[in-house]
Amino acid sequence: MCLAIPGKLTEIYQKETLRMAKIDFGGIVKEICLEYTPEAKIGDYALIHVGFAISLMDEEEAQETLKLIKEISEFEDEIS
């Protein structure tokens, strides 16, 4: 099983021959590769897995996914 986390693209640039981006995960900004999603643009939400944007998603779907991840985390804290 793999886990992909949604984030919002805030900057797009070239790094050597790769199309790269900065993506915001609710205040945490990371560098990711956009080679699998060439249609991505600033402001889009993407699913990120091991540093790669693997698909784009709409904002509503991204926010719902982030909400569910937060609920899982809070539940794990309660049972620990």
Contacts in CASP RR format, 6 or more apart in sequence:
PFRMAT RR
TARGET T0000
AUTHOR 0000-0000-0000
METHOD contacts of the structure
MODEL  1
MCLAIPGKLTEIYQKETLRMAKIDFGGIVKEICLEYTPEAKIGDYALIHV
GFAISLMDEEEAQETLKLIKEISEFEDEIS
2 49 0 8 1.000
3 49 0 8 1.000
4 47 0 8 1.000
4 48 0 8 1.000
4 49 0 8 1.000
4 54 0 8 1.000
5 25 0 8 1.000
5 47 0 8 1.000
5 48 0 8 1.000
5 49 0 8 1.000
5 65 0 8 1.000
5 66 0 8 1.000
5 69 0 8 1.000
6 25 0 8 1.000
6 45 0 8 1.000
6 46 0 8 1.000
6 47 0 8 1.000
6 48 0 8 1.000
6 57 0 8 1.000
6 61 0 8 1.000
6 62 0 8 1.000
6 65 0 8 1.000
6 66 0 8 1.000
7 23 0 8 1.000
7 24 0 8 1.000
7 25 0 8 1.000
7 26 0 8 1.000
7 45 0 8 1.000
7 46 0 8 1.000
7 47 0 8 1.000
7 48 0 8 1.000
7 62 0 8 1.000
7 66 0 8 1.000
8 23 0 8 1.000
8 24 0 8 1.000
8 26 0 8 1.000
8 43 0 8 1.000
8 44 0 8 1.000
8 45 0 8 1.000
8 62 0 8 1.000
9 21 0 8 1.000
9 22 0 8 1.000
9 23 0 8 1.000
9 40 0 8 1.000
9 41 0 8 1.000
9 42 0 8 1.000
9 43 0 8 1.000
9 44 0 8 1.000
9 45 0 8 1.000
9 46 0 8 1.000
9 53 0 8 1.000
10 21 0 8 1.000
10 22 0 8 1.000
10 23 0 8 1.000
10 24 0 8 1.000
10 29 0 8 1.000
10 42 0 8 1.000
10 43 0 8 1.000
11 21 0 8 1.000
11 22 0 8 1.000
11 42 0 8 1.000
12 19 0 8 1.000
12 20 0 8 1.000
12 21 0 8 1.000
12 34 0 8 1.000
12 40 0 8 1.000
12 41 0 8 1.000
12 42 0 8 1.000
13 20 0 8 1.000
13 21 0 8 1.000
14 20 0 8 1.000
18 33 0 8 1.000
18 34 0 8 1.000
18 35 0 8 1.000
19 33 0 8 1.000
19 34 0 8 1.000
19 35 0 8 1.000
19 38 0 8 1.000
20 31 0 8 1.000
20 32 0 8 1.000
20 33 0 8 1.000
20 34 0 8 1.000
21 31 0 8 1.000
21 32 0 8 1.000
21 33 0 8 1.000
21 34 0 8 1.000
21 40 0 8 1.000
21 53 0 8 1.000
22 29 0 8 1.000
22 30 0 8 1.000
22 31 0 8 1.000
22 32 0 8 1.000
23 29 0 8 1.000
23 30 0 8 1.000
23 31 0 8 1.000
23 32 0 8 1.000
23 46 0 8 1.000
23 48 0 8 1.000
23 53 0 8 1.000
25 48 0 8 1.000
26 66 0 8 1.000
30 48 0 8 1.000
30 51 0 8 1.000
31 51 0 8 1.000
32 46 0 8 1.000
32 48 0 8 1.000
32 51 0 8 1.000
32 52 0 8 1.000
32 53 0 8 1.000
33 51 0 8 1.000
33 52 0 8 1.000
33 53 0 8 1.000
34 40 0 8 1.000
34 53 0 8 1.000
35 52 0 8 1.000
36 52 0 8 1.000
36 53 0 8 1.000
36 54 0 8 1.000
36 55 0 8 1.000
37 46 0 8 1.000
37 53 0 8 1.000
37 54 0 8 1.000
37 55 0 8 1.000
37 56 0 8 1.000
39 56 0 8 1.000
40 46 0 8 1.000
40 53 0 8 1.000
40 56 0 8 1.000
44 56 0 8 1.000
45 56 0 8 1.000
45 57 0 8 1.000
45 58 0 8 1.000
45 59 0 8 1.000
45 61 0 8 1.000
45 62 0 8 1.000
46 53 0 8 1.000
46 54 0 8 1.000
46 55 0 8 1.000
46 56 0 8 1.000
46 57 0 8 1.000
47 53 0 8 1.000
47 54 0 8 1.000
47 55 0 8 1.000
47 56 0 8 1.000
47 57 0 8 1.000
48 54 0 8 1.000
57 65 0 8 1.000
END
